[in-house]
Amino acid sequence: MGSGNHPAQRLERRWAPRYSFRTDLEIEWGSAVLRGSTRDISTSGMFIEAVDPLWVGASFTARLTLDRPVRLECLVKRVEPGHGMGVSVVASESESQKLYEGLLSLLSNTGS
């Protein structure tokens, strides 16, 4: 039993706290618009539940369905077939960055 890539070790590498948060989103990938929903989010990423997830390395724009839409540039980091995908995120514009940070601040203060 060496020190290989054990799944529990992979989870321990997360540096940003994750918050359970569910909202619908649109995945803008090329000319296609796919649908999904968030399961959890953090400052560095989120898990998107989707019937047909993209593949590791795929990039797309996600638009969270909130009172004020938040656009995020995403990169697929891992895929759970039949469940969805873990993605890294970067806000695509300064207004979206403020809204995303505000959402995370609200979630951290409510203990969600």
FENKADA-V191588 format. One record per backbone hydrogen bond with DSSP energy under -0.5 kcal/mol. CO is the residue of the C=O (numbers start at 1). NH is the residue of the N-H. Records with the same first field share a line. If there is no record, write none. Layout:
CO: NH  NH
This chain:
4: 6
6: 9  10
7: 11
8: 12
9: 13
10: 13
11: 14
19: 41
21: 23
23: 38
24: 65
25: 36
26: 28  63
27: 29  34
28: 30  61
29: 32
32: 29
34: 27
36: 25
37: 49
39: 21
40: 39  47
41: 19
44: 89
45: 42
46: 48  87
47: 39  40  49
48: 50  85
49: 37
50: 53
51: 53
55: 58
58: 76
60: 74
61: 28
62: 64  72
63: 26
64: 66  70
67: 69
69: 71
70: 64
71: 92
72: 62  74
73: 90
74: 60
75: 88
76: 57
78: 86
79: 81
80: 83  84
83: 50
84: 80
85: 48
86: 77  78
87: 46
88: 75
90: 73
93: 97
94: 98
95: 99
96: 100
97: 101
98: 102
99: 103
100: 104
101: 105
102: 106
103: 107
104: 108
105: 109
106: 110
107: 111  112
112: 20
